[in-house]
């Protein structure tokens, strides 16, 4: 009899607790914008942070609230942007496809090593070493693959001591750009064909001694560019991709052939 009463009591108590929780859930529930769920379903789910928001959930909320563009996901590309635009009821925003580029040509054939580095094979650690890495160029890619490990899309490889990006695999998420301690990686429009593959700010005579192909800041490219799209700043040729029309004159005139 006692056991039966306890069982009934527990059952009734459970029913009361369930009803109270149900009432509280209705009273205090947070209304969720249906658009957020729909947008989130279209995002790829890589949570790479390339959009500038904390994962795909953060981006979905930002788009739904009008704080981010419908084409803000670099991984999803135009296909995802078109679907999200339809959800938001706006015209599809054109996505300018970008790709990561490592602005260095200082591989093992072009730049000499000044000493043997026996520290941790990691760019973040090597950047703190004496003279920043073992290459004679202070601005050269360290080549220990920290960017490779950071890339979720297998788009970067170390080739002969320098990181190289596969443009077909690159999603322009920006993870490699953020992790590179020397800031050698940039996102540029994929359609652009001419890139200054050097980041050295040393004077020309110094560059010529330590690297076979480094930019010497001679200014020939700047003088010959009809669009004024390239300028020598701090001993380094810098491209303005909004002005560049890929005529190729800078590449042809460059004595070091460092403009790819």
Backbone bond lengths (Angstrom), bond angles and torsions (degrees), N, CA, C in turn:
res aa  C-N    CA-C-N  psi(-1)  N-CA   C-N-CA  omega(-1)  CA-C   N-CA-C  phi
1 X - - - 1.464 - - 1.541 110.59 -
2 X 1.335 114.83 -44.60 1.462 120.07 -179.35 1.528 110.90 -61.24
3 X 1.332 114.81 -43.17 1.470 120.17 179.92 1.521 110.31 -62.18
4 X 1.326 117.65 -40.57 1.459 122.33 179.80 1.528 110.81 -63.10
5 X 1.326 116.31 -42.45 1.474 120.67 -179.83 1.528 111.06 -65.05
6 X 1.351 115.08 -40.91 1.477 119.29 178.46 1.524 110.87 -63.69
7 X 1.333 115.37 -40.25 1.464 120.21 179.74 1.519 110.55 -63.89
8 X 1.318 116.62 -44.88 1.466 120.97 179.32 1.525 110.50 -63.15
9 X 1.346 115.55 -41.86 1.460 120.57 -179.90 1.527 111.46 -61.14
10 X 1.335 115.20 -46.29 1.477 120.00 179.83 1.518 110.74 -63.63
11 X 1.347 116.46 -39.19 1.454 119.97 179.16 1.514 111.90 -64.11
12 X 1.327 115.76 -45.55 1.469 120.22 179.28 1.529 110.56 -64.19
13 X 1.359 115.63 -42.96 1.462 120.05 179.15 1.524 111.29 -61.08
14 X 1.337 115.87 -41.95 1.464 119.89 178.66 1.517 111.37 -63.36
15 X 1.336 116.74 -38.67 1.461 121.22 179.19 1.525 110.57 -64.70
16 X 1.337 115.75 -43.03 1.468 120.16 179.90 1.530 110.78 -64.13
17 X 1.340 116.68 -45.44 1.470 120.84 179.06 1.525 111.16 -60.84
18 X 1.357 115.51 -41.32 1.461 119.92 178.96 1.511 111.85 -61.90
19 X 1.340 116.50 -43.02 1.472 121.00 179.05 1.526 111.34 -64.01
20 X 1.356 115.41 -42.59 1.472 119.51 179.78 1.522 111.01 -63.51
21 X 1.343 116.74 -43.85 1.464 120.47 178.84 1.518 111.04 -63.78
22 X 1.331 116.62 -38.33 1.455 120.27 178.07 1.512 111.86 -63.22
23 X 1.322 115.84 -42.29 1.469 120.10 179.27 1.531 110.60 -64.95
24 X 1.351 116.03 -44.20 1.468 120.30 -180.00 1.527 111.67 -63.21
25 X 1.341 115.69 -38.40 1.466 118.83 -179.16 1.514 111.64 -65.26
26 X 1.314 116.87 -33.37 1.456 120.60 178.54 1.522 111.42 -75.76
27 X 1.326 115.34 -39.26 1.471 119.82 -178.03 1.523 111.87 -69.37
28 X 1.334 116.14 -41.80 1.461 120.21 -173.22 1.530 113.79 -105.95
29 X 1.306 118.65 11.26 1.465 119.58 -178.01 1.527 110.94 -66.43
30 X 1.319 115.54 146.94 1.459 122.53 179.43 1.518 108.87 -97.56
31 X 1.308 115.10 122.87 1.456 119.04 -179.95 1.532 109.64 -69.78
32 X 1.318 117.76 127.63 1.456 123.42 -179.78 1.521 109.50 -105.73
33 X 1.323 115.39 127.62 1.450 120.35 178.80 1.534 108.89 -63.07
34 X 1.306 116.24 123.91 1.475 120.29 -178.27 1.518 111.30 -60.56
35 X 1.329 116.74 -28.97 1.459 120.41 -179.23 1.528 111.17 -63.20
36 X 1.334 116.16 -34.12 1.469 119.52 -179.50 1.528 110.37 -60.85
37 X 1.326 115.86 -45.03 1.468 120.28 -179.90 1.519 111.18 -64.99
38 X 1.324 115.89 -41.04 1.470 119.95 -179.30 1.520 111.26 -66.63
39 X 1.342 116.58 -41.86 1.467 120.79 179.32 1.521 110.31 -66.94
40 X 1.324 115.59 -43.08 1.469 119.74 -179.17 1.530 111.08 -60.72
41 X 1.318 116.66 -34.59 1.463 121.07 -179.89 1.525 111.60 -66.09
42 X 1.341 116.64 -26.43 1.464 120.47 -178.96 1.529 112.60 -87.53
43 X 1.330 117.29 -22.67 1.463 120.10 -179.84 1.531 110.56 -71.43
44 X 1.335 118.01 147.63 1.475 121.50 -173.01 1.520 115.83 -67.54
45 X 1.331 117.64 -21.57 1.467 119.40 177.27 1.507 115.22 83.80
46 X 1.336 118.32 16.46 1.461 120.30 179.88 1.531 112.69 -75.57
47 X 1.338 115.73 -22.64 1.473 120.55 -179.25 1.519 111.71 50.99
48 X 1.337 116.03 42.50 1.461 121.01 -176.02 1.525 112.84 -81.50
49 X 1.326 116.85 -21.18 1.457 120.18 -179.58 1.508 113.91 83.39
50 X 1.339 117.41 5.48 1.448 120.65 -178.95 1.511 113.99 -64.73
51 X 1.315 116.40 -19.62 1.468 121.80 179.46 1.523 112.04 -81.86
52 X 1.338 116.23 -12.76 1.454 120.09 -178.17 1.514 113.93 93.32
53 X 1.331 117.14 2.03 1.465 121.71 179.71 1.528 109.86 -115.09
54 X 1.328 117.37 158.71 1.474 120.67 -178.76 1.519 112.90 -72.21
55 X 1.317 116.29 77.90 1.460 120.97 177.96 1.515 113.47 82.45
56 X 1.325 114.57 177.66 1.466 120.98 -176.93 1.536 112.56 -66.65
57 X 1.326 117.16 -32.52 1.460 119.90 177.87 1.522 111.04 -63.09
58 X 1.330 115.57 -43.13 1.462 120.47 179.40 1.515 111.84 -64.41
59 X 1.340 116.27 -39.84 1.457 119.94 179.69 1.526 110.77 -68.06
60 X 1.335 117.02 -41.46 1.470 120.81 179.61 1.530 110.51 -58.42
61 X 1.316 116.89 -43.24 1.466 121.22 179.02 1.526 110.67 -65.48
62 X 1.335 116.66 -40.24 1.463 120.78 -178.69 1.533 111.27 -66.46
63 X 1.334 116.39 -40.87 1.465 119.62 179.00 1.523 110.44 -66.67
64 X 1.321 115.96 -44.55 1.471 120.60 -178.80 1.522 111.71 -61.19
65 X 1.333 116.60 -33.69 1.469 120.51 -179.05 1.523 112.99 -88.26
66 X 1.333 116.27 -2.34 1.458 120.29 177.74 1.515 114.03 85.79
67 X 1.337 117.47 10.34 1.465 121.01 -178.50 1.528 113.16 -92.62
68 X 1.321 117.00 -4.56 1.462 121.20 177.72 1.525 108.90 -139.70
69 X 1.316 115.69 151.18 1.463 120.59 179.97 1.525 110.88 -75.22
70 X 1.310 115.11 157.07 1.464 119.72 -178.76 1.523 111.96 -68.74
71 X 1.322 117.04 -17.56 1.466 120.24 179.53 1.523 111.90 -105.30
72 X 1.345 116.27 26.08 1.465 120.40 -175.50 1.518 114.03 -72.07
73 X 1.324 118.44 -15.90 1.467 120.89 -178.94 1.528 110.20 -86.70
74 X 1.344 118.31 109.44 1.461 120.38 -178.80 1.525 113.01 -70.98
75 X 1.316 117.05 -24.83 1.463 120.71 -178.93 1.524 111.05 -76.22
76 X 1.319 116.29 -43.05 1.463 120.81 -178.39 1.513 113.97 -67.58
77 X 1.336 115.93 -32.27 1.456 120.01 178.58 1.514 113.75 70.31
78 X 1.331 114.92 -159.35 1.465 121.54 -174.97 1.527 112.58 -65.90
79 X 1.328 116.90 -34.40 1.465 120.34 -177.47 1.525 110.81 -62.07
80 X 1.338 116.42 -46.48 1.465 121.17 179.46 1.527 110.25 -69.32
81 X 1.319 116.74 -39.53 1.469 120.95 179.90 1.525 110.93 -60.41
82 X 1.324 116.51 -38.32 1.465 120.67 -179.97 1.533 111.31 -65.53
83 X 1.330 116.69 -41.57 1.470 120.87 179.85 1.528 111.12 -67.37
84 X 1.334 115.86 -41.63 1.460 119.83 -179.74 1.530 110.79 -68.06
85 X 1.321 116.40 -36.78 1.469 120.10 177.16 1.515 110.86 -60.94
86 X 1.341 115.94 -38.40 1.470 120.33 178.44 1.530 110.64 -65.25
87 X 1.333 116.37 -39.26 1.469 120.67 178.47 1.525 110.51 -64.07
88 X 1.325 115.65 -41.22 1.463 120.96 -177.96 1.529 112.46 -80.74
89 X 1.341 116.51 -10.95 1.455 119.83 179.37 1.509 113.75 70.54
90 X 1.345 116.05 34.03 1.468 120.49 179.70 1.523 108.47 -125.45
91 X 1.326 115.49 166.71 1.456 119.83 178.61 1.522 109.11 -70.72
92 X 1.307 116.27 146.41 1.459 121.33 -177.89 1.517 110.34 -66.13
93 X 1.332 116.51 125.80 1.456 121.70 179.13 1.525 109.35 -84.38
94 X 1.311 115.80 130.84 1.458 120.56 -178.23 1.527 110.52 -67.02
95 X 1.320 115.48 129.10 1.454 121.04 -179.21 1.523 109.74 -96.87
96 X 1.334 115.42 120.79 1.454 120.43 176.03 1.517 108.10 -84.49
97 X 1.303 116.02 105.38 1.463 121.22 -178.04 1.521 110.36 -65.96
98 X 1.333 115.19 128.65 1.449 120.25 178.69 1.528 109.88 -118.46
99 X 1.315 114.90 166.10 1.461 120.60 -179.75 1.522 108.09 -145.69
100 X 1.315 116.63 147.90 1.462 120.86 178.49 1.523 110.35 -79.32
101 X 1.324 115.57 140.80 1.464 121.53 178.75 1.519 109.03 -133.71
102 X 1.323 116.42 131.82 1.462 121.35 176.81 1.523 108.19 -90.17
103 X 1.315 116.94 113.01 1.463 121.80 -174.60 1.532 111.31 -84.64
104 X 1.314 114.30 65.84 1.464 120.46 177.94 1.520 109.89 -158.56
105 X 1.322 115.51 138.37 1.469 121.63 175.19 1.520 110.55 -120.63
106 X 1.327 114.88 15.45 1.464 119.99 -176.74 1.511 114.14 -80.59
107 X 1.318 116.90 63.55 1.464 119.69 178.11 1.526 110.36 -79.97
108 X 1.312 116.12 -174.67 1.463 121.55 -174.98 1.530 113.10 -65.66
109 X 1.331 116.90 -19.60 1.458 120.50 179.47 1.526 111.88 -86.27
110 X 1.325 117.03 -25.52 1.465 121.01 -173.18 1.525 114.14 -101.76
111 X 1.320 117.37 -26.65 1.467 120.96 -177.76 1.523 110.17 -124.51
112 X 1.317 115.98 132.56 1.456 120.63 179.87 1.530 110.46 -81.64
113 X 1.335 115.25 155.78 1.453 120.38 174.59 1.519 109.38 -91.75
114 X 1.332 115.91 140.89 1.463 119.75 -177.62 1.529 111.85 -95.45
115 X 1.341 116.89 -18.80 1.454 120.76 175.46 1.524 108.84 -164.51
116 X 1.316 117.52 170.94 1.453 121.85 177.64 1.526 109.47 -91.70
117 X 1.303 115.51 126.15 1.459 120.85 -178.18 1.529 109.22 -97.11
118 X 1.320 116.78 122.62 1.458 121.42 -178.18 1.531 111.96 -114.81
119 X 1.318 116.67 12.11 1.457 120.59 -179.59 1.516 112.29 -79.17
120 X 1.318 116.55 -168.50 1.460 122.29 179.02 1.517 110.00 -62.40
121 X 1.316 116.11 131.42 1.467 120.87 -179.15 1.528 109.93 -77.42
122 X 1.301 114.18 71.56 1.454 121.64 -178.25 1.530 107.26 -149.23
123 X 1.320 116.64 133.91 1.466 120.48 -175.64 1.523 112.67 -62.88
124 X 1.319 117.08 -36.62 1.460 120.92 -179.31 1.528 110.45 -63.28
125 X 1.326 116.52 -38.54 1.468 121.32 178.90 1.530 110.88 -75.55
126 X 1.327 115.88 -43.94 1.467 120.29 -178.13 1.525 111.59 -64.23
127 X 1.325 116.89 -30.88 1.465 120.89 -179.42 1.527 111.44 -65.68
128 X 1.327 116.46 -20.82 1.463 121.14 179.83 1.527 112.43 -92.25
129 X 1.338 115.48 -5.89 1.465 119.91 -179.00 1.528 110.35 -73.27
130 X 1.327 115.59 171.24 1.461 121.09 179.04 1.524 110.56 -57.95
131 X 1.308 116.56 130.03 1.474 122.42 -179.99 1.527 113.65 59.68
132 X 1.334 116.31 15.13 1.472 121.60 173.45 1.534 112.62 59.49
133 X 1.292 115.93 77.29 1.459 119.68 177.11 1.516 112.81 89.45
134 X 1.332 115.32 175.91 1.460 119.68 -173.03 1.527 114.23 -97.77
135 X 1.336 118.08 -2.22 1.460 119.77 -178.76 1.527 110.80 -84.76
136 X 1.322 115.91 150.82 1.462 120.63 -177.80 1.524 112.00 -68.01
137 X 1.326 117.26 -22.35 1.464 120.85 176.37 1.530 109.32 -89.09
138 X 1.310 115.91 123.46 1.467 122.35 -177.66 1.520 111.66 -66.02
139 X 1.333 117.08 -20.83 1.465 122.08 -175.29 1.530 113.36 -105.68
140 X 1.317 117.16 4.44 1.469 120.65 -174.51 1.521 112.32 -75.49
141 X 1.333 115.07 152.81 1.465 121.61 174.40 1.516 109.01 -58.53
142 X 1.327 116.50 129.24 1.459 121.18 -177.51 1.524 112.30 -70.54
143 X 1.327 115.72 -28.31 1.459 120.28 171.88 1.513 117.13 75.25
144 X 1.335 118.39 21.70 1.465 120.28 -179.22 1.531 112.74 -100.36
145 X 1.327 116.68 3.34 1.460 119.87 167.55 1.509 117.90 79.36
146 X 1.317 119.29 23.21 1.462 119.75 175.84 1.530 110.12 -62.72
147 X 1.308 116.53 -37.03 1.471 120.99 177.83 1.529 110.50 -67.55
148 X 1.325 116.43 -35.25 1.466 121.42 178.36 1.525 110.08 -61.77
149 X 1.309 115.76 -45.51 1.466 120.96 -179.75 1.524 111.99 -67.80
150 X 1.326 116.81 -27.61 1.459 121.20 -177.79 1.522 111.90 -80.67
151 X 1.326 117.71 -26.26 1.470 121.77 -175.86 1.527 111.24 -74.81
152 X 1.322 115.98 123.84 1.463 121.61 -179.59 1.523 112.79 -85.63
153 X 1.320 116.39 -3.62 1.461 119.71 -172.78 1.534 113.06 -116.41
154 X 1.328 116.17 11.12 1.465 121.54 177.75 1.531 111.08 54.89
155 X 1.335 115.50 39.57 1.464 120.24 -174.48 1.526 113.10 -98.23
156 X 1.336 118.24 -4.13 1.464 121.08 -177.47 1.528 110.27 -125.58
157 X 1.314 115.34 137.74 1.459 121.61 175.99 1.532 108.47 -134.01
158 X 1.318 116.38 152.62 1.457 120.75 173.06 1.520 107.73 -91.43
159 X 1.306 116.82 117.89 1.460 122.66 -178.96 1.526 108.83 -118.55
160 X 1.302 116.00 112.25 1.466 121.38 177.86 1.532 112.27 53.75
161 X 1.326 115.91 38.78 1.458 120.06 174.87 1.506 116.79 91.46
162 X 1.334 117.43 2.43 1.471 121.03 179.89 1.526 109.66 -133.07
163 X 1.309 116.45 139.09 1.466 121.15 177.92 1.524 110.07 -70.69
164 X 1.331 115.47 134.06 1.456 121.92 178.88 1.527 108.91 -125.76
165 X 1.317 116.72 137.76 1.462 122.25 -177.59 1.526 110.30 -102.98
166 X 1.324 116.03 133.73 1.463 121.90 173.34 1.520 107.08 -88.44
167 X 1.333 118.76 106.82 1.465 121.19 -175.77 1.526 114.05 -62.40
168 X 1.329 116.97 -23.18 1.460 120.04 179.68 1.530 111.78 -74.37
169 X 1.323 116.67 -28.38 1.461 120.69 -179.72 1.528 112.38 -95.34
170 X 1.315 116.83 -24.13 1.465 121.27 -176.31 1.521 111.09 -65.61
171 X 1.327 115.96 132.83 1.470 121.84 178.52 1.528 111.96 -107.10
172 X 1.318 116.71 2.85 1.473 121.78 -179.32 1.521 111.90 61.00
173 X 1.321 116.33 35.17 1.472 119.63 179.31 1.521 111.73 -70.60
174 X 1.330 117.13 -22.81 1.455 121.03 176.06 1.516 115.56 87.26
175 X 1.326 117.82 2.73 1.469 120.24 -178.57 1.528 111.40 -62.13
176 X 1.317 117.03 -40.15 1.463 121.01 -179.72 1.526 110.95 -69.04
177 X 1.329 115.87 -35.41 1.467 121.02 179.37 1.529 109.79 -61.61
178 X 1.326 115.46 -42.59 1.461 120.62 -177.25 1.531 112.38 -71.03
179 X 1.328 117.30 -35.32 1.462 120.24 -172.06 1.526 113.25 -85.23
180 X 1.326 118.28 -23.53 1.474 120.51 -176.49 1.529 110.00 -64.57
181 X 1.334 118.73 117.24 1.466 120.79 -176.91 1.525 113.89 -69.16
182 X 1.331 116.82 -22.14 1.463 120.32 -179.18 1.529 112.55 -97.68
183 X 1.331 116.50 -0.81 1.475 121.95 177.95 1.533 111.42 57.39
184 X 1.338 115.01 45.90 1.469 120.44 -179.12 1.524 113.00 -91.71
185 X 1.327 117.01 -9.99 1.463 120.00 -174.22 1.525 110.05 -105.53
186 X 1.321 115.03 132.08 1.466 121.00 -179.91 1.513 110.08 -128.88
187 X 1.327 116.27 155.13 1.459 121.70 172.17 1.513 108.12 -99.16
188 X 1.323 116.01 122.53 1.463 120.32 179.85 1.526 108.91 -128.09
189 X 1.323 118.21 159.77 1.471 120.62 176.86 1.524 111.00 -56.95
190 X 1.315 116.76 129.14 1.467 120.59 -176.71 1.522 111.92 -63.02
191 X 1.317 116.70 -24.98 1.462 120.19 -178.09 1.526 112.66 -72.43
192 X 1.339 117.70 -17.79 1.460 120.61 -177.46 1.529 110.60 -76.36
193 X 1.327 115.26 136.25 1.456 120.58 -173.63 1.526 113.29 -104.77
194 X 1.323 117.18 -15.00 1.460 119.58 -175.21 1.528 110.68 -116.12
195 X 1.334 114.61 123.24 1.454 121.82 -173.80 1.526 108.94 -136.48
196 X 1.326 116.63 136.95 1.459 120.66 174.69 1.529 107.30 -82.54
197 X 1.308 116.71 106.13 1.464 121.46 -175.00 1.524 111.52 -90.48
198 X 1.323 114.73 56.31 1.453 121.41 178.44 1.522 108.47 -156.51
199 X 1.335 116.27 149.17 1.461 120.67 178.78 1.523 111.92 -129.42
200 X 1.324 116.91 11.13 1.454 120.21 -176.39 1.521 112.12 -72.39
201 X 1.318 115.34 134.48 1.463 121.50 176.24 1.530 111.14 -108.28
202 X 1.337 116.47 10.93 1.462 120.25 176.28 1.526 110.05 -71.68
203 X 1.315 115.97 158.99 1.462 119.96 177.01 1.528 109.75 -69.16
204 X 1.312 115.22 156.15 1.458 121.26 -173.95 1.508 114.99 -54.39
205 X 1.337 117.65 -40.83 1.466 119.72 -178.13 1.528 112.13 -66.34
206 X 1.327 116.04 -32.05 1.468 120.03 177.57 1.524 110.34 -72.98
207 X 1.334 115.96 -44.15 1.465 120.48 179.41 1.521 110.87 -59.40
208 X 1.320 116.74 -42.62 1.464 121.07 -178.16 1.528 112.38 -61.63
209 X 1.322 116.54 -29.80 1.462 120.74 -179.35 1.528 112.88 -78.05
210 X 1.336 116.92 -30.28 1.468 119.07 -172.05 1.530 114.17 -109.16
211 X 1.337 117.59 -15.96 1.470 119.99 -178.73 1.520 110.64 -139.56
212 X 1.302 116.20 135.44 1.464 120.91 -177.86 1.523 112.75 -73.54
213 X 1.326 116.64 -25.98 1.467 119.01 -171.91 1.528 114.15 -124.49
214 X 1.329 118.97 2.39 1.461 121.19 -174.96 1.513 114.01 -64.86
215 X 1.334 116.58 152.10 1.465 122.45 177.47 1.523 109.41 -65.50
216 X 1.337 117.38 130.62 1.460 122.11 -178.65 1.532 111.66 -103.33
217 X 1.323 116.17 4.50 1.466 119.97 176.84 1.509 114.08 63.31
218 X 1.324 117.68 32.00 1.459 121.61 -176.08 1.525 113.21 -70.30
219 X 1.342 116.83 -24.72 1.457 120.61 177.46 1.520 115.28 85.25
220 X 1.322 117.95 3.22 1.472 120.54 -179.56 1.533 110.48 -62.96
221 X 1.322 116.44 -39.09 1.465 120.13 178.84 1.524 110.78 -63.96
222 X 1.309 116.44 -40.38 1.466 121.43 -179.73 1.526 110.98 -65.53
223 X 1.315 116.69 -41.61 1.469 120.97 -178.22 1.524 112.11 -67.64
224 X 1.329 116.87 -30.01 1.462 120.06 -173.67 1.529 114.33 -98.92
225 X 1.341 118.43 -8.03 1.463 120.37 -178.70 1.532 111.03 -74.53
226 X 1.322 118.40 115.92 1.471 120.76 -178.55 1.524 113.73 -69.51
227 X 1.328 117.11 -20.29 1.464 121.14 -177.78 1.536 112.61 -98.83
228 X 1.342 116.68 0.95 1.471 120.90 -176.66 1.534 110.98 54.41
229 X 1.322 114.18 39.92 1.470 120.21 -175.17 1.517 113.03 -95.19
230 X 1.311 117.63 -2.40 1.466 119.91 179.87 1.527 108.83 -135.02
231 X 1.314 115.15 136.76 1.456 120.40 -175.13 1.528 109.13 -142.77
232 X 1.322 115.57 141.35 1.465 120.54 177.68 1.520 108.59 -86.07
233 X 1.336 115.00 117.72 1.457 121.43 178.89 1.521 108.54 -126.39
234 X 1.311 116.35 125.53 1.466 121.17 179.33 1.532 111.35 53.92
235 X 1.319 115.46 45.77 1.477 124.36 177.18 1.525 113.95 70.59
236 X 1.323 117.92 14.12 1.466 120.95 -177.88 1.522 111.17 -133.11
237 X 1.322 116.79 134.40 1.460 121.31 176.78 1.525 109.84 -72.18
238 X 1.319 116.26 127.97 1.463 122.16 -177.49 1.521 109.09 -122.87
239 X 1.340 115.91 131.17 1.463 122.00 -175.84 1.525 111.26 -95.44
240 X 1.341 115.30 137.05 1.464 121.86 172.68 1.529 106.32 -103.58
241 X 1.335 116.71 104.13 1.453 120.18 -172.62 1.530 113.58 -74.61
242 X 1.311 117.58 -13.54 1.463 119.80 175.09 1.522 111.01 -75.36
243 X 1.322 116.20 -25.57 1.461 120.99 179.50 1.532 112.10 -96.63
244 X 1.329 116.93 -29.23 1.468 121.08 -174.73 1.524 111.77 -65.03
245 X 1.331 115.72 131.17 1.471 120.82 176.65 1.523 112.03 -112.17
246 X 1.335 116.47 14.33 1.471 122.68 177.00 1.528 112.91 59.00
247 X 1.314 116.41 38.69 1.463 118.65 178.04 1.528 111.61 -69.65
248 X 1.343 116.90 -26.73 1.458 120.64 175.97 1.512 115.71 88.49
249 X 1.324 117.99 0.75 1.462 120.70 -178.40 1.531 111.06 -62.83
250 X 1.349 116.47 -41.06 1.464 119.85 -179.46 1.518 111.28 -61.42
251 X 1.315 116.33 -39.46 1.457 121.16 -179.88 1.524 111.17 -66.81
252 X 1.321 115.67 -40.53 1.465 120.39 -179.86 1.528 112.15 -67.67
253 X 1.325 116.27 -37.26 1.458 120.99 -175.79 1.528 113.55 -83.29
254 X 1.312 118.06 -22.86 1.460 121.75 -175.41 1.538 111.44 -59.71
255 X 1.339 119.38 118.13 1.465 121.02 -177.96 1.535 112.72 -68.79
256 X 1.322 118.12 -22.89 1.467 121.07 -179.43 1.516 112.51 -97.53
257 X 1.324 116.41 -5.63 1.475 122.24 -179.93 1.531 111.34 54.20
258 X 1.316 115.58 41.85 1.446 121.17 -178.69 1.538 112.03 -93.78
259 X 1.339 115.74 -8.16 1.466 119.89 176.39 1.521 108.06 -93.37
260 X 1.325 115.79 106.85 1.456 121.36 -172.00 1.522 110.56 -71.90
